[in-house]
Amino acid sequence: MTTSNGKVSIVEKIGYSLGDLAANLIFQTLMTFIAFFYTDVYKIPPATASAIIFAGGMIGAFFNPVMGVIADRTNTRWGKFRPWILWTAVPFGVMAMLAFSTPDFGPGGKVTYALITYILLVIVYSASNLPYAALSGVITGDMAERNSISSYRFVAVMVAQFIVQALLLPLVLILGDGDKAKGFESTMGIFAVVGVVFLLITFITTKERIIPKPDQKSSIKEDLTDLFKNRPWVAMLVLTIFIFITLALKGGMYVYYFENYLNEQALAVFLNDIGFNGFINSLNNFFTNMGFVGFQWPEDAATSGFSLFNGGGIIFMMIGIGFSKKLADKFGKRDVFGISLFISALCLISFFFYSPQAIGPVFASQLVHGFFYGISTPLLWAMIADVADYSEWKNGRRATAIIFSAMIFGLKAGLSIGGALVAGILAWYGYDEQLVTQATGTITGIKLSVSIFPTITFFASVACLFFYDINKKKEIEIEKALIERRLQE
């Protein structure tokens, strides 16, 4: 087996991280806005939107193991995983634009179009992002460098998340001149072009260094058997499902929380008192003086509050990421991940107790939640790369892609379940996008979906770590054993 445990250049770390920025411009949009897009923009009934998100997402999820088998058996002059990043860059951009377009079909045509484009988007996402994720496991065998790569990668994720969660809705209103359908098409067109360019940069700047021996052969049955005997892998699979159920559920429901629960007048006063409105007025004047007369920030408090809420949380997540590597190097990924995730979950409970006028506490809880969740964010994929090492250490065979494919299956399944829950809960509690004021029961459902429900699923994720055996001591043991083994081969 060809291997390298040396340092990875900053250029390569940045180049690799841009691939996640590209993917997350689309992924974060799906996680945060797909239910809103279907119900409030494309006018698909909530129950039907829930079925589309769940069915389409699960089809895409089950494609992941297939893609893992294919990627592990891909052999080109560019490696196993990098070529898939190249081959899928343009299709990924095209499908992103189509999935957020609103052709003027009848009710049945809308449902069919939404289902087909959603399925194709998540399949192409798998074909691109699974090899991308697996690539982190073969760039270097040095676990400290992997922690560093993960930190670069998830700074890029946070940048994409900030763009989507803080700026997408205002951009939609600005570029569409108030027409959300037109605005989504224009915004996703920009995201698609940027994403294609960044994926190509990732392909050009990265290199696969951990290359299995040419005589390493294993059947699909052997790979699957290795997986289900791998206790840390099983723990991480279930954990990943619960993590992304949580992120999709609360992330997708926040826009409804701001538009339907928080008091608009209290929100406007809060934004004015902290100087946000003054900043936006200066920004609007700046664009006007520059000749961009139409580029004016939307005036409604819900849009501004939603953007600031998400943006503040993401900034504090980035701060948390800055602590992640040092804490993981000292205490081990598993323990740091579990403690930070547990504290971030506690912050979510508080949203249940806040009144519609308690704007300050809502924002403060989001900042604290963002900081502690940020510490855990880079560690998830670094832990999955460690699971691939664990499998090689135990079985003498490396099957990086199929291990990552199972994790991305968990991601897709969690995203599908969480996204479907957003639309399904809205339907269950009687949401009607035509109403100015929702029924009391509907408001309760929205409130539960940003507080109690995601707290339960985050706690379930933490519980999975009791079955994850790779602590700090085991990390060091595996790393040393694999280095010695590879030097002898």
C-alpha positions, 0 to 999 in steps of 0.5 A: 500500500502506497501511503504518506503521513507527511504534512499536507500543504495549505493550498491543498487543504484550501482546494479540498475545502472548496469542494465542500463549500460548493456542495453546501451551497446546494445542500444547505439550501435543501436542508433549510429551504426545500420545504419552504420552497415547495409549500410557499413558492411552488405551492405544493400542499405540505403533506405532498411536499413531505412525501416528495422530500421523504421518497426522493431523499430515501431513493438518493440515500439508497444509491449511496452504498451502490456509489461506494462500491463503484468508487472503491473499484474505480481505478484511473490515473487520477485515483479512485475518488478525484475523477468523480468530482470532475465527472459530476461537477457540471451535472450537479450544477445543472440539477441544482438549477432545475430542482429550484425552478418553477415551471407552470404545470398543473398540480399533478405536473408540479408534483411529478417535476418536483419529485423527478428533479429532487431525486436526480439532484440527490443522486448526483449529489451522492455521486459527487459528495461521497467520493469527495468525503472518501478523499479525505481518508486517502489524502494523508494517514496522519490523524492530526493532519486529518483534524486540520483538513477537517477544520479547513473543510468545515470553515468552508462549510460554515461560509456556505452555511452563512451565505445560504442561511443568512443571505439566501432569502434576502437575495431571493427577494432582491434578485426576484424583485419580490417574486420568490419563484424568480428569485430562487431561480436566479440565486440557484443559478449563481450558486450552481456556477460557483459550485462547478468552478470550486469542484474543478479547483478541488479536483486540480489541487488535491492528491490521493496518497493512500493507495491500496496494494494492487493485489488487494481484492475483496468481494462486495460481500466481504466489504459488507461483512466487514461493515456490520462487524465494525461496531464504531461504524454502526454507531456512526451510521445511527449517529449521523442519521439522528444528527441530520434529522435534527439539522434538517428539522430545526433548520427547515422550521426556523423560517416558519418560526420567524414568520409565524411565531415571533412578534414582528413588532418586538423583532423590529424594535430589537433589530433597531436597538442593536443597530442592525437597521442602521447598518442596513440603511447604510448598506442600502445607501451604499448600493444606491450611490454605487448605482445598484438601485434595485439592490436593496435589503428587504424591509420586513423584520421577519426576513432580517431577523431570520438572516441575523439569527442564522448569521450570528449562529454561524459566526459562533459556529466558526469560532467553535470550529477554531477550538475543535482541533486543539481540543480533539488533539488533547482529549480525543475526537469522541469525547469532545464531540459528545460533550459539545453536542450535548451542551448544544442540545441543551440550548435548543430546549430553551426555545420552548420556554420563550414568549414571542416577545423574548427576542433577545434570549432567542438570539442569545441561545442561538449564539451559545448553541452555535458555538458548542455545535461548531466544536463538534462539526469538523469532528464528524467526518474526521471520526468517520475517516478513523472508522475506515482506519479501524476497519483496515486495522481489524481486517487488513483491507481498506474500503474507504468509499463504502464506509463513507457511503454508509455515512452519507446514506445516514446523512441523506436518510436524516436529511430526508426524514428531517425535511419530510418532518418539517412539511409533515408536521406543518400538515399535521398541525394544519399549516395554511400558507394563505393565512396571515395568522396561523392557528394556535395548534399550528404555532405549537407544532412550529415551536416544538419543532425548533425546541423539544423535537430536535433536542430529543434527536440530538440526545439520541446522537450523543447516546450512540457514542457509548458504542463508539470504541475509538477514544484518544488511546485507541486513535494513537494505537491504530495510527501507529499500527497502520504506519508500521504495517504500511512500511512493511508492505 
